Amino acid sequence: MRSKNGSGEYGHAWSPDGKQIAAAIGQGGLYGRQRIELVAVDTGRETPVGNQTWWFLGRMGWLPDGRGLVLVAKENTSSTNAQIWQVDFPGGDVHRVTNDLADYFCLTGSADGAYWVALQEKVASSLWASPKGDWTRAKQITPGVDSVDGNSGFTWTADGRILYTSRHAGGESIRSVDPDGRNMKDFSPGPGMNRRPSACPDGHYILYTSQNDAGRNVWRTDSEGDEVRQVTFGNDDGYAQCSSDSKWFIYASANKGHPTLFKMSINGGQPIPISEKYRGVARLSPDSKWVVAAFEDATKRTEMAVISVDGGELRWPFDVPEDIDWNGHLAWTPDGRGVIYSVIRDGVSNLWTQPLFGGPQTPLTDFKEGLIFSFNWSPDGSQLVLARGSITDDAVLFTSRK
């Protein structure tokens, strides 16, 4: 039987009679689409199941009578979370079993095919603001009801609005809101999965990461989301941040097989490498002369350091706690003399400040529960805004489609 690129150990299932294997064919995600094919065990002959292609195919299982497959999948680039689907056999008709904001994985069925169990992950997130970082006076900006707000980033615009990502029943989009929670509305620069907005200080442009069938790249739009332009053309570019003079931006790229930090003109053009030691988290200083970033040292250990934008010189390396959230965000203190990062201890996130010119790490928040997904100061340093919430995992039971 031929070896084909698939979704790993979960993207296949033996038929009830043991004569065929349903398999996920293709790499999926940023590298193309996947489809379901039946592979005959004795001859290796491959037969497509219907015409549906998928952004991602996970664990699948047959109904005992062989009349269909139940599977975990993401339908397209706008599918933020994997859902449960049923695909009829031999016709290939597709039926959606779940339709919610949860993520599903680890699917398995009962012997008679009447019941199926999957692990369900639910994320809750809303935006909160605190004056000067004083959480005794914090106010909730977005309700986070029927949506997951700010989980994939937010940014302050020049006119004082907050642009934030919001996951909802229609997919994932960018929305706009005033810091007091008023004037909430959609900000839709274009199709695809749009995340990590970064507004330029002069108010002209907003950068964001857009994921579609062509890959993930940095795009640019105007302040109203009307004029849209792609500015990077790799397959795995993102996490852009605009400079303080609004003339250029930094972004991360994994096109060479490992993360690299680049600098590019706001109008696009030739990327300028900053560092190949970059490892996934970076933030420009208020004057845009430096980048604080996770980097890999000579022993392959991931640490934190301040890096020069011009030339990538490593300055001010500093130790961070072992329980730092490497998947979280970074921020500079408003005066540019310290770095803020998130630490997760006993399942609870809190922010810590690391002075760059001497002094110990100090806690900025003292939450007793919940997780912090993203955070940043307002441009004038008057408010600290967090996207904060929780992640819960449950086993859910459902029935197959009759």
Secondary structure, 3 states (H helix, E strand, C coil): CCCCCCCCCCCEEECCCCCEEEEEECCCHHHCCEEEEEEECCCCCEEECCCCCECEEEEEEECCCCCEEEEEEECCCCCCCCEEEEEECCCCCEEECCCCCCEEEEEEECCCCCEEEEEEEEEEEEEEEEECCCHHHCEECCCCCCCEEEEEEEEECCCCCEEEEEEECCEEEEEEECCCCCCCEEECCCCCEEEEEEECCCCCEEEEEEEECCEEEEEEEECCCCCEEECCCCCEEEEEEECCCCCEEEEEECCCCCCEEEEEECCCCCCEEEECCEEEEEEECCCCCEEEEEEECCCCCEEEEEEECCCCCEEEEECCCCCECCCCCEEECCCCCEEEEEEEECCEEEEEEEECCCCCCEECCCCCCCEEEEEEECCCCCEEEEEEEEEEEEEEEEECCC
